[in-house]
Amino acid sequence: MVELAAVGGQTSVPTAVATVLGITPQGEAALVDTVADTLGGRRLLLVVDNCELVLAAAGSAIETIEQSCGGHRSDR
């Protein structure tokens, strides 16, 4: 469960997701790409709450993650 209520700004969304999942930055790659690569083949339920506070960033981050996960289902 990723709570975005306390996220300070648009750029903090990938950090919030990575922190909850225990994923650390890898080299020069964008953090959202690292999260997507790490989750690529895994099955999980990722619940992201309070997206309306950072809608554009949340949508972009979740879309990037979804694209890396085959057979995903999104209930946006």
Distance bins in CASP14 RR format, pairs under 12 A and 6 or more apart:
PFRMAT RR
TARGET T0000
AUTHOR 0000-0000-0000
RMODE 2
METHOD distances of the structure
MODEL  1
1 16 0 0 0 0 0 1 0 0 0 0 0
1 17 0 0 0 0 0 1 0 0 0 0 0
1 19 0 0 0 0 0 1 0 0 0 0 0
1 20 1 0 0 1 0 0 0 0 0 0 0
1 21 0 0 0 0 0 1 0 0 0 0 0
1 44 0 0 0 0 0 1 0 0 0 0 0
1 45 0 0 0 0 1 0 0 0 0 0 0
1 46 0 0 0 0 1 0 0 0 0 0 0
1 47 1 0 1 0 0 0 0 0 0 0 0
1 48 0 0 0 0 1 0 0 0 0 0 0
1 49 1 0 0 1 0 0 0 0 0 0 0
1 50 0 0 0 0 0 1 0 0 0 0 0
2 12 0 0 0 0 0 1 0 0 0 0 0
2 13 0 0 0 0 1 0 0 0 0 0 0
2 14 0 0 0 0 0 1 0 0 0 0 0
2 15 0 0 0 0 0 1 0 0 0 0 0
2 16 1 0 1 0 0 0 0 0 0 0 0
2 17 1 0 1 0 0 0 0 0 0 0 0
2 18 0 0 0 0 1 0 0 0 0 0 0
2 19 0 0 0 0 1 0 0 0 0 0 0
2 20 1 0 1 0 0 0 0 0 0 0 0
2 21 0 0 0 0 1 0 0 0 0 0 0
2 22 0 0 0 0 0 1 0 0 0 0 0
2 23 0 0 0 0 0 1 0 0 0 0 0
2 35 0 0 0 0 0 1 0 0 0 0 0
2 44 0 0 0 0 0 1 0 0 0 0 0
2 45 0 0 0 0 0 1 0 0 0 0 0
2 46 1 0 0 1 0 0 0 0 0 0 0
2 47 1 0 0 1 0 0 0 0 0 0 0
2 48 1 0 1 0 0 0 0 0 0 0 0
2 49 1 0 0 1 0 0 0 0 0 0 0
2 50 0 0 0 0 1 0 0 0 0 0 0
2 51 0 0 0 0 1 0 0 0 0 0 0
2 54 0 0 0 0 0 1 0 0 0 0 0
2 58 0 0 0 0 1 0 0 0 0 0 0
2 61 0 0 0 0 1 0 0 0 0 0 0
2 62 0 0 0 0 1 0 0 0 0 0 0
2 65 0 0 0 0 0 1 0 0 0 0 0
3 12 0 0 0 0 0 1 0 0 0 0 0
3 13 0 0 0 0 0 1 0 0 0 0 0
3 16 1 0 0 1 0 0 0 0 0 0 0
3 17 0 0 0 0 0 1 0 0 0 0 0
3 19 0 0 0 0 0 1 0 0 0 0 0
3 20 0 0 0 0 1 0 0 0 0 0 0
3 47 0 0 0 0 1 0 0 0 0 0 0
3 48 0 0 0 0 1 0 0 0 0 0 0
3 49 1 0 1 0 0 0 0 0 0 0 0
3 50 1 0 0 1 0 0 0 0 0 0 0
3 51 0 0 0 0 0 1 0 0 0 0 0
3 53 0 0 0 0 0 1 0 0 0 0 0
3 54 0 0 0 0 0 1 0 0 0 0 0
3 58 0 0 0 0 0 1 0 0 0 0 0
4 10 0 0 0 0 0 1 0 0 0 0 0
4 12 0 0 0 0 1 0 0 0 0 0 0
4 13 1 0 0 1 0 0 0 0 0 0 0
4 14 0 0 0 0 0 1 0 0 0 0 0
4 15 0 0 0 0 0 1 0 0 0 0 0
4 16 1 0 0 1 0 0 0 0 0 0 0
4 17 0 0 0 0 1 0 0 0 0 0 0
4 19 0 0 0 0 0 1 0 0 0 0 0
4 20 0 0 0 0 0 1 0 0 0 0 0
4 47 0 0 0 0 0 1 0 0 0 0 0
4 48 1 0 0 1 0 0 0 0 0 0 0
4 49 1 0 0 1 0 0 0 0 0 0 0
4 50 1 0 1 0 0 0 0 0 0 0 0
4 51 1 0 0 1 0 0 0 0 0 0 0
4 52 0 0 0 0 1 0 0 0 0 0 0
4 53 1 0 1 0 0 0 0 0 0 0 0
4 54 1 0 1 0 0 0 0 0 0 0 0
4 55 0 0 0 0 1 0 0 0 0 0 0
4 57 0 0 0 0 1 0 0 0 0 0 0
4 58 1 0 0 1 0 0 0 0 0 0 0
4 59 0 0 0 0 0 1 0 0 0 0 0
4 61 0 0 0 0 1 0 0 0 0 0 0
4 62 0 0 0 0 0 1 0 0 0 0 0
5 12 0 0 0 0 0 1 0 0 0 0 0
5 16 0 0 0 0 1 0 0 0 0 0 0
5 48 0 0 0 0 0 1 0 0 0 0 0
5 49 1 0 0 1 0 0 0 0 0 0 0
5 50 1 0 1 0 0 0 0 0 0 0 0
5 51 0 0 0 0 0 1 0 0 0 0 0
5 52 0 0 0 0 1 0 0 0 0 0 0
5 53 1 0 0 1 0 0 0 0 0 0 0
5 54 0 0 0 0 1 0 0 0 0 0 0
5 58 0 0 0 0 0 1 0 0 0 0 0
6 12 0 0 0 0 1 0 0 0 0 0 0
6 13 0 0 0 0 0 1 0 0 0 0 0
6 15 0 0 0 0 0 1 0 0 0 0 0
6 16 0 0 0 0 1 0 0 0 0 0 0
6 19 0 0 0 0 0 1 0 0 0 0 0
6 20 0 0 0 0 0 1 0 0 0 0 0
6 49 0 0 0 0 0 1 0 0 0 0 0
6 50 0 0 0 0 1 0 0 0 0 0 0
6 53 0 0 0 0 1 0 0 0 0 0 0
6 54 0 0 0 0 0 1 0 0 0 0 0
7 13 1 0 0 1 0 0 0 0 0 0 0
7 14 0 0 0 0 0 1 0 0 0 0 0
7 15 0 0 0 0 1 0 0 0 0 0 0
7 16 1 0 1 0 0 0 0 0 0 0 0
7 17 0 0 0 0 1 0 0 0 0 0 0
7 19 0 0 0 0 0 1 0 0 0 0 0
7 20 0 0 0 0 0 1 0 0 0 0 0
7 48 0 0 0 0 0 1 0 0 0 0 0
7 49 0 0 0 0 0 1 0 0 0 0 0
7 50 1 0 0 1 0 0 0 0 0 0 0
7 51 0 0 0 0 1 0 0 0 0 0 0
7 52 0 0 0 0 0 1 0 0 0 0 0
7 53 1 0 0 1 0 0 0 0 0 0 0
7 54 1 0 1 0 0 0 0 0 0 0 0
7 55 0 0 0 0 0 1 0 0 0 0 0
7 57 0 0 0 0 1 0 0 0 0 0 0
7 58 0 0 0 0 1 0 0 0 0 0 0
7 61 0 0 0 0 0 1 0 0 0 0 0
8 15 0 0 0 0 1 0 0 0 0 0 0
8 16 0 0 0 0 1 0 0 0 0 0 0
8 50 0 0 0 0 0 1 0 0 0 0 0
8 53 0 0 0 0 1 0 0 0 0 0 0
8 54 1 0 0 1 0 0 0 0 0 0 0
8 57 0 0 0 0 0 1 0 0 0 0 0
9 15 0 0 0 0 1 0 0 0 0 0 0
9 16 0 0 0 0 1 0 0 0 0 0 0
9 53 0 0 0 0 1 0 0 0 0 0 0
9 54 1 0 1 0 0 0 0 0 0 0 0
9 55 0 0 0 0 0 1 0 0 0 0 0
9 56 0 0 0 0 0 1 0 0 0 0 0
9 57 1 0 0 1 0 0 0 0 0 0 0
9 58 0 0 0 0 0 1 0 0 0 0 0
10 16 0 0 0 0 0 1 0 0 0 0 0
10 32 0 0 0 0 0 1 0 0 0 0 0
10 51 0 0 0 0 0 1 0 0 0 0 0
10 53 0 0 0 0 1 0 0 0 0 0 0
10 54 1 0 1 0 0 0 0 0 0 0 0
10 55 0 0 0 0 1 0 0 0 0 0 0
10 56 1 0 0 1 0 0 0 0 0 0 0
10 57 1 1 0 0 0 0 0 0 0 0 0
10 58 0 0 0 0 1 0 0 0 0 0 0
10 59 0 0 0 0 0 1 0 0 0 0 0
10 60 0 0 0 0 1 0 0 0 0 0 0
10 61 0 0 0 0 1 0 0 0 0 0 0
11 30 0 0 0 0 0 1 0 0 0 0 0
11 31 0 0 0 0 1 0 0 0 0 0 0
11 32 0 0 0 0 0 1 0 0 0 0 0
11 54 0 0 0 0 1 0 0 0 0 0 0
11 56 0 0 0 0 0 1 0 0 0 0 0
11 57 1 0 0 1 0 0 0 0 0 0 0
11 58 0 0 0 0 0 1 0 0 0 0 0
11 60 0 0 0 0 0 1 0 0 0 0 0
11 61 0 0 0 0 0 1 0 0 0 0 0
12 18 0 0 0 0 0 1 0 0 0 0 0
12 19 0 0 0 0 1 0 0 0 0 0 0
12 31 0 0 0 0 0 1 0 0 0 0 0
12 32 0 0 0 0 0 1 0 0 0 0 0
12 53 0 0 0 0 0 1 0 0 0 0 0
12 54 1 0 0 1 0 0 0 0 0 0 0
12 57 1 0 0 1 0 0 0 0 0 0 0
12 58 0 0 0 0 0 1 0 0 0 0 0
12 61 0 0 0 0 0 1 0 0 0 0 0
13 19 0 0 0 0 0 1 0 0 0 0 0
13 20 0 0 0 0 0 1 0 0 0 0 0
13 30 0 0 0 0 0 1 0 0 0 0 0
13 31 0 0 0 0 1 0 0 0 0 0 0
13 32 1 0 0 1 0 0 0 0 0 0 0
13 35 0 0 0 0 0 1 0 0 0 0 0
13 48 0 0 0 0 1 0 0 0 0 0 0
13 50 0 0 0 0 0 1 0 0 0 0 0
13 51 0 0 0 0 1 0 0 0 0 0 0
13 53 0 0 0 0 1 0 0 0 0 0 0
13 54 1 0 1 0 0 0 0 0 0 0 0
13 55 0 0 0 0 1 0 0 0 0 0 0
13 56 0 0 0 0 1 0 0 0 0 0 0
13 57 1 0 1 0 0 0 0 0 0 0 0
13 58 1 0 1 0 0 0 0 0 0 0 0
13 59 0 0 0 0 1 0 0 0 0 0 0
13 60 1 0 0 1 0 0 0 0 0 0 0
13 61 1 0 1 0 0 0 0 0 0 0 0
13 62 0 0 0 0 1 0 0 0 0 0 0
13 63 0 0 0 0 0 1 0 0 0 0 0
13 64 0 0 0 0 0 1 0 0 0 0 0
13 65 0 0 0 0 0 1 0 0 0 0 0
14 20 0 0 0 0 0 1 0 0 0 0 0
14 21 0 0 0 0 0 1 0 0 0 0 0
14 23 0 0 0 0 1 0 0 0 0 0 0
14 25 0 0 0 0 1 0 0 0 0 0 0
14 29 0 0 0 0 0 1 0 0 0 0 0
14 30 1 0 0 1 0 0 0 0 0 0 0
14 31 1 0 1 0 0 0 0 0 0 0 0
14 32 1 0 1 0 0 0 0 0 0 0 0
14 33 0 0 0 0 1 0 0 0 0 0 0
14 34 0 0 0 0 1 0 0 0 0 0 0
14 35 1 0 0 1 0 0 0 0 0 0 0
14 36 0 0 0 0 1 0 0 0 0 0 0
14 38 0 0 0 0 0 1 0 0 0 0 0
14 48 0 0 0 0 0 1 0 0 0 0 0
14 54 0 0 0 0 0 1 0 0 0 0 0
14 57 1 0 0 1 0 0 0 0 0 0 0
14 58 0 0 0 0 1 0 0 0 0 0 0
14 59 0 0 0 0 0 1 0 0 0 0 0
14 60 0 0 0 0 1 0 0 0 0 0 0
14 61 1 0 1 0 0 0 0 0 0 0 0
14 62 0 0 0 0 0 1 0 0 0 0 0
14 63 0 0 0 0 0 1 0 0 0 0 0
14 64 0 0 0 0 1 0 0 0 0 0 0
14 65 0 0 0 0 1 0 0 0 0 0 0
15 21 0 0 0 0 0 1 0 0 0 0 0
15 22 0 0 0 0 0 1 0 0 0 0 0
15 23 0 0 0 0 1 0 0 0 0 0 0
15 24 0 0 0 0 0 1 0 0 0 0 0
15 25 0 0 0 0 1 0 0 0 0 0 0
15 30 0 0 0 0 0 1 0 0 0 0 0
15 31 1 0 0 1 0 0 0 0 0 0 0
15 32 0 0 0 0 1 0 0 0 0 0 0
15 34 0 0 0 0 0 1 0 0 0 0 0
15 35 0 0 0 0 1 0 0 0 0 0 0
15 54 0 0 0 0 0 1 0 0 0 0 0
15 57 0 0 0 0 0 1 0 0 0 0 0
15 61 0 0 0 0 1 0 0 0 0 0 0
16 22 0 0 0 0 0 1 0 0 0 0 0
16 23 0 0 0 0 0 1 0 0 0 0 0
16 31 0 0 0 0 0 1 0 0 0 0 0
16 32 0 0 0 0 0 1 0 0 0 0 0
16 35 0 0 0 0 0 1 0 0 0 0 0
16 46 0 0 0 0 0 1 0 0 0 0 0
16 48 0 0 0 0 1 0 0 0 0 0 0
16 49 0 0 0 0 0 1 0 0 0 0 0
16 50 0 0 0 0 0 1 0 0 0 0 0
16 51 0 0 0 0 0 1 0 0 0 0 0
16 53 0 0 0 0 0 1 0 0 0 0 0
16 54 0 0 0 0 1 0 0 0 0 0 0
16 57 0 0 0 0 1 0 0 0 0 0 0
16 58 0 0 0 0 1 0 0 0 0 0 0
16 61 0 0 0 0 1 0 0 0 0 0 0
16 62 0 0 0 0 0 1 0 0 0 0 0
17 23 1 0 0 1 0 0 0 0 0 0 0
17 31 0 0 0 0 1 0 0 0 0 0 0
17 32 1 0 0 1 0 0 0 0 0 0 0
17 33 0 0 0 0 0 1 0 0 0 0 0
17 34 0 0 0 0 0 1 0 0 0 0 0
17 35 1 0 1 0 0 0 0 0 0 0 0
17 36 0 0 0 0 1 0 0 0 0 0 0
17 38 0 0 0 0 0 1 0 0 0 0 0
17 39 0 0 0 0 1 0 0 0 0 0 0
17 44 0 0 0 0 0 1 0 0 0 0 0
17 46 1 0 0 1 0 0 0 0 0 0 0
17 47 0 0 0 0 0 1 0 0 0 0 0
17 48 1 0 0 1 0 0 0 0 0 0 0
17 49 0 0 0 0 0 1 0 0 0 0 0
17 51 0 0 0 0 0 1 0 0 0 0 0
17 54 0 0 0 0 0 1 0 0 0 0 0
17 57 0 0 0 0 0 1 0 0 0 0 0
17 58 0 0 0 0 1 0 0 0 0 0 0
17 59 0 0 0 0 0 1 0 0 0 0 0
17 60 0 0 0 0 0 1 0 0 0 0 0
17 61 1 0 0 1 0 0 0 0 0 0 0
17 62 0 0 0 0 1 0 0 0 0 0 0
17 64 0 0 0 0 0 1 0 0 0 0 0
17 65 1 0 0 1 0 0 0 0 0 0 0
18 24 1 0 0 1 0 0 0 0 0 0 0
18 25 1 0 0 1 0 0 0 0 0 0 0
18 26 0 0 0 0 0 1 0 0 0 0 0
18 29 0 0 0 0 0 1 0 0 0 0 0
18 30 0 0 0 0 0 1 0 0 0 0 0
18 31 1 0 1 0 0 0 0 0 0 0 0
18 32 0 0 0 0 1 0 0 0 0 0 0
18 33 0 0 0 0 0 1 0 0 0 0 0
18 34 1 0 0 1 0 0 0 0 0 0 0
18 35 1 0 1 0 0 0 0 0 0 0 0
18 36 0 0 0 0 0 1 0 0 0 0 0
18 37 0 0 0 0 0 1 0 0 0 0 0
18 38 0 0 0 0 1 0 0 0 0 0 0
18 39 0 0 0 0 0 1 0 0 0 0 0
18 46 0 0 0 0 0 1 0 0 0 0 0
18 61 0 0 0 0 1 0 0 0 0 0 0
18 65 0 0 0 0 0 1 0 0 0 0 0
19 25 0 0 0 0 0 1 0 0 0 0 0
19 31 0 0 0 0 1 0 0 0 0 0 0
19 35 0 0 0 0 0 1 0 0 0 0 0
20 35 0 0 0 0 1 0 0 0 0 0 0
20 39 0 0 0 0 0 1 0 0 0 0 0
20 44 0 0 0 0 0 1 0 0 0 0 0
20 46 0 0 0 0 1 0 0 0 0 0 0
20 47 0 0 0 0 1 0 0 0 0 0 0
20 48 0 0 0 0 1 0 0 0 0 0 0
20 49 0 0 0 0 0 1 0 0 0 0 0
21 31 0 0 0 0 0 1 0 0 0 0 0
21 32 0 0 0 0 0 1 0 0 0 0 0
21 34 0 0 0 0 0 1 0 0 0 0 0
21 35 1 0 0 1 0 0 0 0 0 0 0
21 36 0 0 0 0 0 1 0 0 0 0 0
21 38 1 0 0 1 0 0 0 0 0 0 0
21 39 1 0 0 1 0 0 0 0 0 0 0
21 40 0 0 0 0 0 1 0 0 0 0 0
21 42 0 0 0 0 1 0 0 0 0 0 0
21 44 0 0 0 0 1 0 0 0 0 0 0
21 45 0 0 0 0 0 1 0 0 0 0 0
21 46 0 0 0 0 1 0 0 0 0 0 0
21 47 0 0 0 0 0 1 0 0 0 0 0
21 48 0 0 0 0 0 1 0 0 0 0 0
21 61 0 0 0 0 0 1 0 0 0 0 0
21 65 0 0 0 0 1 0 0 0 0 0 0
22 31 0 0 0 0 0 1 0 0 0 0 0
22 34 0 0 0 0 0 1 0 0 0 0 0
22 35 0 0 0 0 1 0 0 0 0 0 0
22 38 0 0 0 0 1 0 0 0 0 0 0
22 39 0 0 0 0 0 1 0 0 0 0 0
23 29 0 0 0 0 0 1 0 0 0 0 0
23 31 1 0 0 1 0 0 0 0 0 0 0
23 32 0 0 0 0 0 1 0 0 0 0 0
23 33 0 0 0 0 0 1 0 0 0 0 0
23 34 1 0 0 1 0 0 0 0 0 0 0
23 35 1 0 1 0 0 0 0 0 0 0 0
23 36 0 0 0 0 1 0 0 0 0 0 0
23 37 0 0 0 0 1 0 0 0 0 0 0
23 38 1 0 1 0 0 0 0 0 0 0 0
23 39 0 0 0 0 1 0 0 0 0 0 0
23 40 0 0 0 0 0 1 0 0 0 0 0
23 42 0 0 0 0 0 1 0 0 0 0 0
23 46 0 0 0 0 0 1 0 0 0 0 0
23 65 0 0 0 0 0 1 0 0 0 0 0
24 31 0 0 0 0 1 0 0 0 0 0 0
24 34 1 0 0 1 0 0 0 0 0 0 0
24 35 0 0 0 0 0 1 0 0 0 0 0
24 38 0 0 0 0 1 0 0 0 0 0 0
25 31 1 0 1 0 0 0 0 0 0 0 0
25 32 0 0 0 0 0 1 0 0 0 0 0
25 33 0 0 0 0 0 1 0 0 0 0 0
25 34 1 0 0 1 0 0 0 0 0 0 0
25 35 0 0 0 0 1 0 0 0 0 0 0
25 37 0 0 0 0 0 1 0 0 0 0 0
25 38 0 0 0 0 0 1 0 0 0 0 0
26 32 0 0 0 0 0 1 0 0 0 0 0
26 33 0 0 0 0 1 0 0 0 0 0 0
26 34 1 0 1 0 0 0 0 0 0 0 0
26 35 0 0 0 0 1 0 0 0 0 0 0
26 36 0 0 0 0 0 1 0 0 0 0 0
26 37 0 0 0 0 1 0 0 0 0 0 0
26 38 0 0 0 0 1 0 0 0 0 0 0
27 33 0 0 0 0 0 1 0 0 0 0 0
27 34 0 0 0 0 1 0 0 0 0 0 0
27 37 0 0 0 0 0 1 0 0 0 0 0
28 34 0 0 0 0 0 1 0 0 0 0 0
29 35 0 0 0 0 1 0 0 0 0 0 0
29 36 0 0 0 0 1 0 0 0 0 0 0
29 37 1 0 0 1 0 0 0 0 0 0 0
29 38 0 0 0 0 0 1 0 0 0 0 0
29 64 0 0 0 0 0 1 0 0 0 0 0
30 36 0 0 0 0 1 0 0 0 0 0 0
30 37 0 0 0 0 0 1 0 0 0 0 0
30 60 0 0 0 0 0 1 0 0 0 0 0
30 61 0 0 0 0 1 0 0 0 0 0 0
30 64 0 0 0 0 1 0 0 0 0 0 0
31 37 0 0 0 0 0 1 0 0 0 0 0
31 38 0 0 0 0 0 1 0 0 0 0 0
31 57 0 0 0 0 0 1 0 0 0 0 0
31 61 0 0 0 0 1 0 0 0 0 0 0
31 64 0 0 0 0 0 1 0 0 0 0 0
31 65 0 0 0 0 0 1 0 0 0 0 0
32 38 0 0 0 0 0 1 0 0 0 0 0
32 39 0 0 0 0 0 1 0 0 0 0 0
32 57 0 0 0 0 1 0 0 0 0 0 0
32 58 0 0 0 0 0 1 0 0 0 0 0
32 59 0 0 0 0 0 1 0 0 0 0 0
32 60 1 0 0 1 0 0 0 0 0 0 0
32 61 1 0 1 0 0 0 0 0 0 0 0
32 62 0 0 0 0 1 0 0 0 0 0 0
32 63 0 0 0 0 1 0 0 0 0 0 0
32 64 1 0 1 0 0 0 0 0 0 0 0
32 65 1 0 0 1 0 0 0 0 0 0 0
32 66 0 0 0 0 0 1 0 0 0 0 0
32 67 0 0 0 0 0 1 0 0 0 0 0
32 68 0 0 0 0 1 0 0 0 0 0 0
33 39 0 0 0 0 0 1 0 0 0 0 0
33 40 0 0 0 0 0 1 0 0 0 0 0
33 60 0 0 0 0 0 1 0 0 0 0 0
33 61 0 0 0 0 0 1 0 0 0 0 0
33 64 1 0 0 1 0 0 0 0 0 0 0
33 65 0 0 0 0 1 0 0 0 0 0 0
33 67 0 0 0 0 0 1 0 0 0 0 0
33 68 0 0 0 0 1 0 0 0 0 0 0
34 40 0 0 0 0 0 1 0 0 0 0 0
34 61 0 0 0 0 0 1 0 0 0 0 0
34 64 0 0 0 0 0 1 0 0 0 0 0
34 65 0 0 0 0 0 1 0 0 0 0 0
34 68 0 0 0 0 0 1 0 0 0 0 0
35 42 0 0 0 0 0 1 0 0 0 0 0
35 44 0 0 0 0 0 1 0 0 0 0 0
35 46 0 0 0 0 1 0 0 0 0 0 0
35 48 0 0 0 0 0 1 0 0 0 0 0
35 61 1 0 0 1 0 0 0 0 0 0 0
35 62 0 0 0 0 0 1 0 0 0 0 0
35 64 1 0 0 1 0 0 0 0 0 0 0
35 65 1 0 0 1 0 0 0 0 0 0 0
35 66 0 0 0 0 0 1 0 0 0 0 0
35 67 0 0 0 0 0 1 0 0 0 0 0
35 68 0 0 0 0 1 0 0 0 0 0 0
35 69 0 0 0 0 0 1 0 0 0 0 0
36 42 0 0 0 0 0 1 0 0 0 0 0
36 46 0 0 0 0 0 1 0 0 0 0 0
36 60 0 0 0 0 0 1 0 0 0 0 0
36 61 0 0 0 0 1 0 0 0 0 0 0
36 62 0 0 0 0 0 1 0 0 0 0 0
36 63 0 0 0 0 1 0 0 0 0 0 0
36 64 1 0 1 0 0 0 0 0 0 0 0
36 65 1 0 1 0 0 0 0 0 0 0 0
36 66 0 0 0 0 1 0 0 0 0 0 0
36 67 1 0 0 1 0 0 0 0 0 0 0
36 68 1 1 0 0 0 0 0 0 0 0 0
36 69 1 0 0 1 0 0 0 0 0 0 0
36 70 0 0 0 0 0 1 0 0 0 0 0
36 72 0 0 0 0 0 1 0 0 0 0 0
37 64 0 0 0 0 0 1 0 0 0 0 0
37 65 0 0 0 0 1 0 0 0 0 0 0
37 67 0 0 0 0 0 1 0 0 0 0 0
37 68 1 0 0 1 0 0 0 0 0 0 0
37 69 0 0 0 0 0 1 0 0 0 0 0
38 44 0 0 0 0 0 1 0 0 0 0 0
38 65 0 0 0 0 1 0 0 0 0 0 0
38 68 0 0 0 0 1 0 0 0 0 0 0
38 69 0 0 0 0 0 1 0 0 0 0 0
39 45 0 0 0 0 0 1 0 0 0 0 0
39 46 1 0 0 1 0 0 0 0 0 0 0
39 61 0 0 0 0 0 1 0 0 0 0 0
39 62 0 0 0 0 0 1 0 0 0 0 0
39 64 0 0 0 0 0 1 0 0 0 0 0
39 65 1 0 0 1 0 0 0 0 0 0 0
39 66 0 0 0 0 1 0 0 0 0 0 0
39 67 0 0 0 0 0 1 0 0 0 0 0
39 68 1 0 0 1 0 0 0 0 0 0 0
39 69 1 0 1 0 0 0 0 0 0 0 0
39 70 0 0 0 0 0 1 0 0 0 0 0
39 72 0 0 0 0 1 0 0 0 0 0 0
40 46 0 0 0 0 0 1 0 0 0 0 0
40 64 0 0 0 0 0 1 0 0 0 0 0
40 65 0 0 0 0 1 0 0 0 0 0 0
40 66 0 0 0 0 0 1 0 0 0 0 0
40 67 0 0 0 0 1 0 0 0 0 0 0
40 68 1 0 1 0 0 0 0 0 0 0 0
40 69 1 0 1 0 0 0 0 0 0 0 0
40 70 1 0 0 1 0 0 0 0 0 0 0
40 71 0 0 0 0 0 1 0 0 0 0 0
40 72 0 0 0 0 1 0 0 0 0 0 0
41 65 0 0 0 0 0 1 0 0 0 0 0
41 68 1 0 0 1 0 0 0 0 0 0 0
41 69 1 0 0 1 0 0 0 0 0 0 0
41 70 1 0 0 1 0 0 0 0 0 0 0
41 71 0 0 0 0 1 0 0 0 0 0 0
41 72 0 0 0 0 0 1 0 0 0 0 0
42 65 0 0 0 0 0 1 0 0 0 0 0
42 68 0 0 0 0 1 0 0 0 0 0 0
42 69 1 0 0 1 0 0 0 0 0 0 0
42 70 0 0 0 0 0 1 0 0 0 0 0
42 71 0 0 0 0 0 1 0 0 0 0 0
42 72 0 0 0 0 0 1 0 0 0 0 0
43 69 0 0 0 0 1 0 0 0 0 0 0
43 70 0 0 0 0 1 0 0 0 0 0 0
43 71 0 0 0 0 1 0 0 0 0 0 0
43 72 0 0 0 0 1 0 0 0 0 0 0
43 73 0 0 0 0 0 1 0 0 0 0 0
44 65 0 0 0 0 0 1 0 0 0 0 0
44 66 0 0 0 0 0 1 0 0 0 0 0
44 69 0 0 0 0 1 0 0 0 0 0 0
44 72 0 0 0 0 0 1 0 0 0 0 0
44 73 0 0 0 0 0 1 0 0 0 0 0
45 69 0 0 0 0 0 1 0 0 0 0 0
45 72 0 0 0 0 0 1 0 0 0 0 0
45 73 0 0 0 0 1 0 0 0 0 0 0
45 74 0 0 0 0 0 1 0 0 0 0 0
45 75 0 0 0 0 0 1 0 0 0 0 0
46 58 0 0 0 0 0 1 0 0 0 0 0
46 61 0 0 0 0 0 1 0 0 0 0 0
46 62 1 0 0 1 0 0 0 0 0 0 0
46 65 1 0 0 1 0 0 0 0 0 0 0
46 66 0 0 0 0 1 0 0 0 0 0 0
46 68 0 0 0 0 0 1 0 0 0 0 0
46 69 0 0 0 0 1 0 0 0 0 0 0
46 72 0 0 0 0 1 0 0 0 0 0 0
46 73 0 0 0 0 0 1 0 0 0 0 0
46 74 0 0 0 0 1 0 0 0 0 0 0
46 75 0 0 0 0 0 1 0 0 0 0 0
47 62 0 0 0 0 0 1 0 0 0 0 0
47 74 0 0 0 0 0 1 0 0 0 0 0
47 75 0 0 0 0 0 1 0 0 0 0 0
48 54 0 0 0 0 0 1 0 0 0 0 0
48 55 0 0 0 0 0 1 0 0 0 0 0
48 57 0 0 0 0 0 1 0 0 0 0 0
48 58 1 0 0 1 0 0 0 0 0 0 0
48 59 0 0 0 0 1 0 0 0 0 0 0
48 61 0 0 0 0 1 0 0 0 0 0 0
48 62 1 0 0 1 0 0 0 0 0 0 0
48 63 0 0 0 0 0 1 0 0 0 0 0
48 65 0 0 0 0 1 0 0 0 0 0 0
48 66 0 0 0 0 0 1 0 0 0 0 0
48 74 0 0 0 0 0 1 0 0 0 0 0
48 75 0 0 0 0 0 1 0 0 0 0 0
48 76 0 0 0 0 1 0 0 0 0 0 0
49 58 0 0 0 0 1 0 0 0 0 0 0
50 58 0 0 0 0 1 0 0 0 0 0 0
51 57 0 0 0 0 1 0 0 0 0 0 0
51 58 1 1 0 0 0 0 0 0 0 0 0
51 59 1 0 0 1 0 0 0 0 0 0 0
51 60 0 0 0 0 0 1 0 0 0 0 0
51 61 0 0 0 0 1 0 0 0 0 0 0
51 62 1 0 0 1 0 0 0 0 0 0 0
51 63 0 0 0 0 0 1 0 0 0 0 0
51 76 0 0 0 0 1 0 0 0 0 0 0
52 58 0 0 0 0 1 0 0 0 0 0 0
52 59 0 0 0 0 0 1 0 0 0 0 0
52 76 0 0 0 0 0 1 0 0 0 0 0
54 60 0 0 0 0 1 0 0 0 0 0 0
54 61 0 0 0 0 1 0 0 0 0 0 0
54 62 0 0 0 0 0 1 0 0 0 0 0
55 61 0 0 0 0 0 1 0 0 0 0 0
55 62 0 0 0 0 0 1 0 0 0 0 0
55 76 0 0 0 0 0 1 0 0 0 0 0
56 62 0 0 0 0 0 1 0 0 0 0 0
56 63 0 0 0 0 0 1 0 0 0 0 0
57 63 0 0 0 0 0 1 0 0 0 0 0
57 64 0 0 0 0 0 1 0 0 0 0 0
58 64 0 0 0 0 0 1 0 0 0 0 0
58 65 0 0 0 0 0 1 0 0 0 0 0
58 76 0 0 0 0 1 0 0 0 0 0 0
59 65 0 0 0 0 1 0 0 0 0 0 0
59 66 0 0 0 0 1 0 0 0 0 0 0
59 67 0 0 0 0 0 1 0 0 0 0 0
59 74 0 0 0 0 0 1 0 0 0 0 0
59 76 0 0 0 0 1 0 0 0 0 0 0
60 66 0 0 0 0 0 1 0 0 0 0 0
60 67 0 0 0 0 0 1 0 0 0 0 0
61 67 0 0 0 0 0 1 0 0 0 0 0
61 68 0 0 0 0 0 1 0 0 0 0 0
62 68 0 0 0 0 0 1 0 0 0 0 0
62 69 0 0 0 0 0 1 0 0 0 0 0
62 72 0 0 0 0 1 0 0 0 0 0 0
62 74 1 0 0 1 0 0 0 0 0 0 0
62 75 0 0 0 0 0 1 0 0 0 0 0
62 76 1 0 0 1 0 0 0 0 0 0 0
63 69 0 0 0 0 0 1 0 0 0 0 0
63 72 0 0 0 0 0 1 0 0 0 0 0
63 74 0 0 0 0 1 0 0 0 0 0 0
63 76 0 0 0 0 1 0 0 0 0 0 0
64 72 0 0 0 0 0 1 0 0 0 0 0
65 72 0 0 0 0 1 0 0 0 0 0 0
65 74 0 0 0 0 1 0 0 0 0 0 0
66 72 1 0 1 0 0 0 0 0 0 0 0
66 73 0 0 0 0 1 0 0 0 0 0 0
66 74 1 0 1 0 0 0 0 0 0 0 0
66 75 0 0 0 0 0 1 0 0 0 0 0
66 76 0 0 0 0 1 0 0 0 0 0 0
67 74 0 0 0 0 0 1 0 0 0 0 0
END
